[in-house]
Protein backbone atom coordinates (compact mmCIF):
# COMPACT_ATOMS: atom_id res chain seq x y z
CA UNK A 1 0.00 0.00 0.00
CA UNK A 2 2.82 2.41 0.89
CA UNK A 3 4.70 1.66 -2.34
CA UNK A 4 1.53 2.15 -4.40
CA UNK A 5 1.12 5.63 -2.89
CA UNK A 6 4.68 6.50 -3.93
CA UNK A 7 3.95 5.13 -7.40
CA UNK A 8 0.83 7.28 -7.64
CA UNK A 9 2.88 10.34 -6.72
CA UNK A 10 5.50 9.48 -9.37
CA UNK A 11 2.80 8.97 -11.98
CA UNK A 12 1.21 12.31 -11.12
CA UNK A 13 4.59 14.08 -11.30
CA UNK A 14 5.35 12.48 -14.66
CA UNK A 15 1.99 13.59 -16.07
CA UNK A 16 2.33 17.15 -14.77
CA UNK A 17 6.10 17.64 -15.02
CA UNK A 18 5.67 20.84 -17.07
CA UNK A 19 3.14 22.35 -14.66
CA UNK A 20 3.44 23.80 -11.14
CA UNK A 21 3.03 21.02 -8.56
CA UNK A 22 2.10 21.77 -4.95
CA UNK A 23 2.25 19.74 -1.76
CA UNK A 24 -1.55 19.57 -1.89
CA UNK A 25 -1.38 18.05 -5.40
CA UNK A 26 1.05 15.39 -4.16
CA UNK A 27 -1.13 14.62 -1.14
CA UNK A 28 -4.22 14.19 -3.32
CA UNK A 29 -2.33 11.90 -5.71
CA UNK A 30 -1.20 9.74 -2.78
CA UNK A 31 -4.52 9.80 -0.96
CA UNK A 32 -2.83 10.92 2.27
CA UNK A 33 -2.20 14.10 4.25
CA UNK A 34 0.65 16.28 3.03
CA UNK A 35 2.97 15.18 5.84
CA UNK A 36 2.21 11.47 5.46
CA UNK A 37 2.48 11.63 1.66
CA UNK A 38 5.93 13.23 1.95
CA UNK A 39 7.04 10.67 4.55
CA UNK A 40 5.80 7.68 2.54
CA UNK A 41 7.43 8.95 -0.63
CA UNK A 42 10.77 9.61 1.06
CA UNK A 43 10.79 6.15 2.60
CA UNK A 44 10.13 4.58 -0.81
CA UNK A 45 12.29 6.82 -3.01
CA UNK A 46 15.02 7.97 -0.63
CA UNK A 47 14.40 11.65 -1.45
CA UNK A 48 11.57 14.11 -0.84
CA UNK A 49 8.85 14.63 -3.46
CA UNK A 50 10.22 18.07 -4.30
CA UNK A 51 13.75 16.75 -4.70
CA UNK A 52 12.31 14.12 -7.03
CA UNK A 53 10.38 16.75 -9.02
CA UNK A 54 13.52 18.85 -9.39
CA UNK A 55 15.51 15.82 -10.52
CA UNK A 56 12.93 14.70 -13.06
CA UNK A 57 12.56 18.20 -14.49
CA UNK A 58 16.30 18.52 -14.94
CA UNK A 59 16.54 15.10 -16.59
CA UNK A 60 13.65 15.92 -18.92
CA UNK A 61 15.17 19.32 -19.69
CA UNK A 62 18.47 17.65 -20.57
CA UNK A 63 16.67 15.32 -23.00
CA UNK A 64 14.98 18.33 -24.58
CA UNK A 65 18.23 20.29 -24.88
CA UNK A 66 19.80 17.38 -26.76
CA UNK A 67 17.31 18.06 -29.54
CA UNK A 68 19.09 21.38 -30.13
CA UNK A 69 15.99 23.20 -31.39
CA UNK A 70 15.02 25.29 -28.35
CA UNK A 71 16.72 28.12 -26.49
CA UNK A 72 17.86 27.43 -22.95
CA UNK A 73 15.33 29.98 -21.64
CA UNK A 74 12.48 28.24 -23.46
CA UNK A 75 13.46 24.89 -21.94
CA UNK A 76 13.79 26.47 -18.49
CA UNK A 77 10.28 27.95 -18.66
CA UNK A 78 8.84 24.72 -20.09
CA UNK A 79 10.02 22.87 -16.98
CA UNK A 80 8.78 25.47 -14.48
CA UNK A 81 12.06 27.21 -13.68
CA UNK A 82 11.52 30.89 -13.03
CA UNK A 83 14.55 32.23 -14.87
CA UNK A 84 17.41 31.40 -17.20
CA UNK A 85 19.88 32.05 -14.37
CA UNK A 86 18.13 29.80 -11.87
CA UNK A 87 17.85 26.97 -14.38
CA UNK A 88 21.51 27.32 -15.40
CA UNK A 89 22.65 27.13 -11.77
CA UNK A 90 20.51 24.07 -11.04
CA UNK A 91 21.52 22.30 -14.27
CA UNK A 92 25.23 23.00 -13.83
CA UNK A 93 25.16 21.83 -10.23
CA UNK A 94 23.39 18.63 -11.20
CA UNK A 95 25.33 17.66 -14.34
CA UNK A 96 28.62 19.50 -13.96
CA UNK A 97 28.13 21.34 -17.26
CA UNK A 98 26.17 24.47 -18.26
CA UNK A 99 22.98 23.76 -20.25
CA UNK A 100 24.09 25.83 -23.26
CA UNK A 101 27.35 23.93 -23.51
CA UNK A 102 25.56 20.61 -22.94
CA UNK A 103 23.20 21.34 -25.82
CA UNK A 104 26.12 22.13 -28.13
CA UNK A 105 28.11 18.95 -27.42
CA UNK A 106 27.67 16.23 -30.09
CA UNK A 107 25.31 13.51 -28.94
CA UNK A 108 27.34 10.81 -27.11
CA UNK A 109 26.60 7.11 -26.88
CA UNK A 110 24.15 7.29 -24.02
CA UNK A 111 23.38 11.00 -23.72
CA UNK A 112 23.07 11.13 -19.93
CA UNK A 113 25.83 12.81 -17.94
CA UNK A 114 25.84 11.30 -14.42
CA UNK A 115 23.37 13.13 -12.23
CA UNK A 116 24.97 13.80 -8.84
CA UNK A 117 21.78 13.44 -6.80
CA UNK A 118 21.37 9.91 -8.16
CA UNK A 119 24.86 8.74 -7.26
CA UNK A 120 26.03 10.53 -4.13
CA UNK A 121 24.91 12.25 -0.98
CA UNK A 122 25.79 15.83 -0.18
CA UNK A 123 29.22 15.93 1.47
CA UNK A 124 29.75 17.69 4.77
CA UNK A 125 31.90 20.33 3.05
CA UNK A 126 29.09 21.36 0.70
CA UNK A 127 26.84 24.21 1.69
CA UNK A 128 23.22 23.06 2.11
CA UNK A 129 20.87 24.33 -0.60
CA UNK A 130 18.05 26.04 1.27
CA UNK A 131 15.91 25.93 -1.86
CA UNK A 132 15.71 22.16 -1.48
CA UNK A 133 16.04 21.32 2.19
CA UNK A 134 15.90 23.04 5.54
CA UNK A 135 19.11 21.93 7.23
CA UNK A 136 18.76 23.36 10.74
CA UNK A 137 15.96 23.99 13.22
CA UNK A 138 16.16 26.25 16.26
CA UNK A 139 14.05 25.43 19.31
CA UNK A 140 12.95 27.21 22.45
CA UNK A 141 10.23 26.79 25.08
CA UNK A 142 7.96 29.75 25.83
CA UNK A 143 5.33 30.28 28.53
CA UNK A 144 1.81 31.07 27.33
CA UNK A 145 -0.76 32.60 29.70
CA UNK A 146 -4.43 31.71 29.90
CA UNK A 147 -5.95 33.17 26.76
CA UNK A 148 -8.85 32.94 24.35
CA UNK A 149 -8.52 31.57 20.85
CA UNK A 150 -10.71 33.08 18.13
CA UNK A 151 -11.03 30.72 15.18
CA UNK A 152 -12.94 29.77 12.09
CA UNK A 153 -13.35 26.02 11.81
CA UNK A 154 -13.26 24.00 8.61
CA UNK A 155 -15.73 21.35 7.52
CA UNK A 156 -13.17 18.67 6.71
CA UNK A 157 -9.77 20.26 5.99
CA UNK A 158 -6.58 18.89 7.51
CA UNK A 159 -4.18 21.29 5.77
CA UNK A 160 -3.82 24.89 4.65
CA UNK A 161 -4.63 24.35 0.99
CA UNK A 162 -7.86 22.44 1.60
CA UNK A 163 -8.85 25.00 4.23
CA UNK A 164 -8.44 27.90 1.80
CA UNK A 165 -10.35 25.95 -0.83
CA UNK A 166 -13.23 25.67 1.67
CA UNK A 167 -13.22 29.22 3.01
CA UNK A 168 -12.05 31.12 -0.05
CA UNK A 169 -9.11 33.46 -0.51
CA UNK A 170 -9.14 36.81 1.23
CA UNK A 171 -7.76 40.20 0.21
CA UNK A 172 -4.65 39.56 2.34
CA UNK A 173 -3.65 36.68 0.06
CA UNK A 174 -4.51 34.21 2.81
CA UNK A 175 -7.88 32.67 3.73
CA UNK A 176 -11.03 34.79 3.90
CA UNK A 177 -11.30 34.42 7.73
CA UNK A 178 -7.68 35.63 7.99
CA UNK A 179 -8.82 39.06 6.79
CA UNK A 180 -10.85 39.49 9.98
CA UNK A 181 -8.20 38.05 12.31
CA UNK A 182 -5.66 40.69 11.23
CA UNK A 183 -8.10 43.44 12.30
CA UNK A 184 -8.33 42.26 15.94
CA UNK A 185 -6.43 45.02 17.79
CA UNK A 186 -6.23 43.13 21.09
CA UNK A 187 -4.51 40.10 19.51
CA UNK A 188 -1.60 38.64 21.47
CA UNK A 189 0.26 37.93 18.26
CA UNK A 190 -0.26 37.42 14.55
CA UNK A 191 -2.91 35.05 13.14
CA UNK A 192 -1.93 31.39 12.94
CA UNK A 193 -2.80 28.16 11.22
CA UNK A 194 -4.09 25.50 13.65
CA UNK A 195 -4.28 21.74 13.88
CA UNK A 196 -6.94 21.15 16.53
CA UNK A 197 -6.64 18.26 19.00
CA UNK A 198 -9.65 15.97 19.41
CA UNK A 199 -10.76 17.66 22.65
CA UNK A 200 -11.09 21.00 20.84
CA UNK A 201 -12.85 19.79 17.69
CA UNK A 202 -16.60 19.79 17.10
CA UNK A 203 -18.30 16.80 15.56
CA UNK A 204 -18.38 17.10 11.79
CA UNK A 205 -15.55 19.64 11.57
CA UNK A 206 -12.01 19.40 10.23
CA UNK A 207 -8.68 19.29 12.00
CA UNK A 208 -7.28 22.45 10.41
CA UNK A 209 -8.41 26.03 11.10
CA UNK A 210 -7.18 29.62 11.17
CA UNK A 211 -7.32 31.76 14.27
CA UNK A 212 -5.73 34.35 16.54
CA UNK A 213 -5.16 34.51 20.31
CA UNK A 214 -6.52 37.31 22.50
CA UNK A 215 -6.46 37.95 26.28
CA UNK A 216 -8.58 35.61 28.40
CA UNK A 217 -10.93 38.46 29.36
CA UNK A 218 -11.53 39.57 25.76
CA UNK A 219 -15.23 40.18 25.17
CA UNK A 220 -15.31 41.61 21.67
CA UNK A 221 -17.95 40.77 19.07
CA UNK A 222 -17.40 37.48 17.25
CA UNK A 223 -18.63 37.41 13.63
CA UNK A 224 -21.22 34.82 12.65
CA UNK A 225 -19.63 31.48 11.84
CA UNK A 226 -16.53 32.15 13.97
CA UNK A 227 -15.90 30.42 17.29
CA UNK A 228 -13.89 30.77 20.53
CA UNK A 229 -11.92 28.38 22.74
CA UNK A 230 -10.58 29.24 26.21
CA UNK A 231 -7.00 27.96 26.47
CA UNK A 232 -5.27 27.28 29.81
CA UNK A 233 -1.73 28.45 30.60
CA UNK A 234 0.82 26.16 28.98
CA UNK A 235 4.31 25.86 27.60
CA UNK A 236 4.88 25.85 23.83
CA UNK A 237 7.88 24.34 22.10
CA UNK A 238 8.76 26.67 19.22
CA UNK A 239 10.52 25.36 16.10
CA UNK A 240 12.06 27.81 13.66
CA UNK A 241 13.80 26.86 10.42
CA UNK A 242 16.43 28.70 8.46
CA UNK A 243 15.41 31.44 6.01
CA UNK A 244 14.51 30.19 2.55
CA UNK A 245 13.50 31.53 -0.86
CA UNK A 246 9.75 32.14 -0.88
CA UNK A 247 9.39 30.48 -4.28
CA UNK A 248 10.56 27.21 -2.71
CA UNK A 249 8.52 27.43 0.49
CA UNK A 250 6.78 24.05 0.15
CA UNK A 251 10.04 22.13 -0.09
CA UNK A 252 11.55 24.05 2.83
CA UNK A 253 8.49 23.49 5.02
CA UNK A 254 8.25 19.81 4.09
CA UNK A 255 11.87 19.26 5.06
CA UNK A 256 11.35 21.05 8.38
CA UNK A 257 8.23 19.00 9.15
CA UNK A 258 10.28 15.83 8.78
CA UNK A 259 12.80 17.12 11.30
CA UNK A 260 10.09 18.26 13.71
CA UNK A 261 8.48 14.82 13.63
CA UNK A 262 11.80 13.18 14.51
CA UNK A 263 12.54 15.68 17.32
CA UNK A 264 12.40 14.28 20.85
CA UNK A 265 11.24 16.90 23.42
CA UNK A 266 12.61 14.68 26.18
CA UNK A 267 15.99 16.32 25.51
CA UNK A 268 14.50 19.31 27.32
CA UNK A 269 12.76 17.18 29.95
CA UNK A 270 9.34 17.64 28.32
CA UNK A 271 6.72 15.64 26.46
CA UNK A 272 4.07 16.75 24.00
CA UNK A 273 0.72 17.81 25.52
CA UNK A 274 -1.72 18.04 22.59
CA UNK A 275 -4.71 18.40 24.90
CA UNK A 276 -3.41 21.78 26.19
CA UNK A 277 -3.48 23.75 22.93
CA UNK A 278 -3.59 23.33 19.16
CA UNK A 279 -0.43 22.84 17.16
CA UNK A 280 0.17 26.20 15.49
CA UNK A 281 2.03 27.54 12.46
CA UNK A 282 2.82 31.16 11.71
CA UNK A 283 2.33 32.41 8.17
CA UNK A 284 5.33 31.07 6.22
CA UNK A 285 7.71 33.90 5.31
CA UNK A 286 11.07 33.06 3.83
CA UNK A 287 12.98 35.92 5.47
CA UNK A 288 12.41 34.49 8.95
CA UNK A 289 12.09 30.77 8.21
CA UNK A 290 9.12 28.55 8.91
CA UNK A 291 7.83 28.72 12.52
CA UNK A 292 5.67 26.13 14.23
CA UNK A 293 4.62 25.70 17.88
CA UNK A 294 3.49 22.62 19.80
CA UNK A 295 2.28 22.42 23.43
CA UNK A 296 4.45 20.53 25.92
CA UNK A 297 4.51 19.67 29.62
CA UNK A 298 7.12 18.43 32.06
CA UNK A 299 7.95 14.79 31.41
CA UNK A 300 7.25 12.32 34.18
CA UNK A 301 10.45 11.16 35.85
Secondary structure, 3 states (H helix, E strand, C coil): CHHHHHHHHHHHHHHCCCCCCCHHHHHHHHCCCHHHHHHHHHHHHCCCHHHHHHHHHHHHHHHHHHCCCCCHHHHHHHCCCCCHHHHHHHHHHHHCCCHHHHHHCCCCCCCCCCCHHHHCCCCCCCCCCCCCCCCCEEEEEEEECCEEEEEEECCCCCCHHHHHHHHCECCCCCEHHHHHHCCCCCECCCCEEEECCHHHCCCCCCCEEEEEEEECCCCCCCCCCCEEEEECCEEEEEEEECCCCHHHHHHHHHHHHHHHHHCCHHHHCEEECCCCCCEEEECCCCCCCCEEEEEEEECCC
